[in-house]
Amino acid sequence: MSHHGNDEFPEELRWKLLDTTSFRGALGTFPAGQLNKADEGALQFGVTARDGKVVLEFGQPVAWVGMGPQEAANLASSLLKFAREAARGTGQVVSFSVSG
């Protein structure tokens, strides 16, 4: 089971962003065009490990996220990195397999 929240993630836990700026949320731009009419544009978010959990912080309510293949691979890599970091802190072992 995963964790989620409706309130903003505590300030003291915000760090290790995918982007080097501290802003999280909608950027108001469409750098890869608009995917569909519900597309609200680019979204910057953070990924970190904290207290044995991997945390994704979006900075606002988000119903869905779309990305290109390389961006998805980069996110997968970041998730694996932080999963291993979170596991180390709890003595767990993380394995990863790719199926095609």
C-alpha positions, 0 to 999 in steps of 0.5 A: 500500500502506498501513502498519499496526502491532500495537504502540502508536504512538510517544508522540512522534507522538501529536497532532492528535486528532479529539477534544480529549482525549488518550485513544484507545480504547473509551469503554465507552458506546453514544451511538447505541445498539448496532449489533449484538451485536459492537458494543463501543461508542464508540471515540475515535481520532486522525488525523494526518500524519507523515513523508508518511503519514496515520496513524489511531491507534485505541489498541487492536486494532479489527476494524471501525468504524461511524459515522453519515453526518455522522461519516463525512463528518467523517472523510473531511474530516479524512483529506483535510486530513491527506492534503494535509498529508502530500503537501505535505511530499513534494511530491505533489499530492492530488486528491479526487472524490466520486461518487454 
